[in-house]
Amino acid sequence: MNKKSFLSIIPARGGSKRLPRKNILKILDKPLIAYSIEAGLNSKYIDKLIVSSDDDEILSISKDYGAEIIKRPANLAEDTTTTFDTLKHVVENISEEYEYIVLLQATSPLRKSSHIDEAIKLLEEKKADAIISVCEMEHSPLWSNTLPSDNNMKLFLKDEIKNKRSQDLEKYYRLNGAIYICRTDKFLENKGFFLEENIYAYIMDRKDSIDIDEEIDFIIASEFIKKSIRS
């Protein structure tokens, strides 16, 4: 797009405590990570797609589905390893330079190539340095609060919120983890995607925003994928 170059990176550790081996668990006989690989490869604008992993099985599967691969050292595959350090390792270990980094997490199987392309188009339209995908929150945070030790709800809701219908409350959005795009130089300088300015949200619907962290997420995503194929 207008001579801009895009490097897509899919980080995929072998370890996962809450849902073991989640990155290669199968939905309809296809490993979870394959959905993100295919979405990235089918994008009109992604120039290169790399899977970074410490796990040989994940790397082998990723290569079978057409991704380029980089073996991540063990010290970058720990629970405390940051996404920034993982992506920086990839950038520093390839010979080419790309103007933008596109992070696609393996745990977003309902994010499609069309979403990626729309987010990149938005980047161009806004002349933005960064785009991050979000979705509308399932429940308003205005209906939430902490609880004291005795679970007393006297101060749980603010007076101005009481007796309001959900549709009358202001809309709130949350990160959905599906797409992160940033100028590479800004990402490295800032050590992350959340820049202080010239950053915009790409809004996705909640169904396509399912992020697999636990077994219940995997079951829900599987059902949506099966339904979409049947229809």
N, C-alpha and C positions, 0 to 999 in steps of 0.2 A: 504494500500500500504506500504509494508516493515514495517509493524507494526506501521505506523503513524496513528494518530487518527484525525478525522476532524469533527468539530462542525459547522454546517451551521445555520446562523441566518438571519431571514427575518424581518427587522423593518417595521412596518406599522401603522403609526399614523391614528387616526380617522379624524383629521382635514386636509384639503387641500384647499387652497384658490383659486388657478387657475383652478382646476378641482375638484369640491366638491365630496367627497366620492370615489375618483378615485380607491382606492385599492380594492373596491368590486363592481365597475361597471362591467357589464357583457359583455363578448365577446362570442358569440355563447352559451349563457345560462350558461357560466362558469365565476365566479368572477375573476377579474384580478389577484388577489393574488394567486389563485389556480394554475395558470400556473407556477409560481415560486416554489410553494410547490411541485408540481408534478415533476418538473425538479430536485429539490434537493433530493426528496425521491427516484427517479429512478437512481440517480448517483451510480456508483459502489463503490464509496469511502467515501461518507458521512455517518458518524456513527450516528449522531443525528441531527435533524432539529427542530428548535424552532422559532416560530413567537412571536415577542415582540410587544405588542400594548396596548394602553390605552383604546381601544374601545371594548366593549363587543361583538358587532355584528361581528367585524373582528375576534376576538378570537374564537367565536363560529363557524364561517365559516371555519376558519383555522383548527380547531379541526376536523370538518366534513371531511376535505380533508386529514387527517392523520398526521397533524403537532402536535408537542407538543407546548404548549403555556405558556407564562409568561405575567402576567398583569403588565403593565408599570405604575408607579406612574405619576400623572398629571404633576409634575415638570420636568419629562423627556419626555413630549409630547408637548412641546412648540415650537414655531417657531425658537427659538434660541438654542434649544437642539442640541448638536452635535451627530454625529454618534458614535463617540468614547464613549461618556457617555452612550448611549443606549446599545451598545454591552458590555461595562464593567459591566453594571447592570445585563445583562444575565449571564455573566461569574461568577459573584459573587453570583448568586442566583441559581446555580445548584451544585449538589454534586460531579459530575464527573469532571475530568480534561481532556482537549483535547489539543493535541500538536498544532493544527492549527485551526484558525477561517476562515470560508468561508462566506463572506457577499454576500447575494443574494438580490438585491432590487426588491420589488414587481412590480416595474414599467417596468420591462424588460421581457415581456411575450414571446418574440421570442428566448430568450436564453434557450437552451435545456440541458438535462442531458449530452449529448455528449460534449457540450461545457465545462461544469463543469469538466468532466472527462479528457478532453484534457488539460485543464488548470492545473489540479492536476498532470497529467503525465509530463507536462512541468516543474512543480515545482520539481519533482523528477529528471528529466533529467539534469536540471541546478543546482541541489542541492541548490535551492534558499530558501531564507527566506520569500520572498513575490512574488506574481504574481498578476498583475492587467490587466484587459481586456481593449483593445483599439480597435478603428477602424480607417480606413483612413478617413481623412477629406473630406467633400463633395466639398469644395472649398479651394484653397490654401490661407493661411493667408497672403501670400506675395502680394495678390491682395486686401488687406484690409488696412485701416488706419483710423485715426480719421479725423474729418473735422473741420475747423475753423468756427467761427460764420457766415461768409458770404458764406460758402460752396465752397470756392475756392479750386480747385483740382490741382493747380500748382505743389504741392509737394506730391501729393497723392501716386504715385508710384515711387520707386527708379529707376534710369536710367537703371540698369542692368536687371530689370524685364520687362521694356517696350518692346512690340512687341514679347514677348515670348509666345509660345503656352502653354496651361495648362499641356499637356503631357510632356513638356520639363522642367517643374518645379520640384524641389525636393519634394518627398512625405512627407506629414505631417500627424500625427496621433493625435487623441484626446481620452480622457477617454470616454467610452461608458456607464459606470455605471452598467454593467451586472454582473461582477465577481471580487471580491477582496479576495485574500487569503494571510494570514500572520501567521507566528509562533505566538502563543498566547503570549508568554513572550515578544517577540519583539514588538508586537502590544501594549501591556500594557505599556512597557517601553517608546516607542516612541510616545504614544498617537495617533496612527494612522497607516495607511497602508504604507505610503510613507517613507520607510526606506532610509537611506543614502547610503546603499550598498547592494549588493546581492539581487536585485529586478529586475524582468524582465516583459516584456509585453507579453500578450497573445492576438494575433491579431484575431479579428472576422470581418466578412463582415458587411457592413452597414445595410443591411436588418435585420439581426439578432440583430443588435445593437440599434434598436429603443427603446428609453426611453420615457415613457409617462409622460409628464409634463403638457401639455395643450390639449385641445379638438382635435386639428389637429393631434397630435401624436396618440391619441386614435383611431381616424378614420383610419389613415394610418396602424397602427398595426392591427386593426380589419380586414381590407381588406387583408392584407398579410396572416393572420391566416385563414380566410375564403378560400382564394385561395389555401393555402397549403392543406387544408382538401379536397377541391374539386378535387385536382390533386392527 
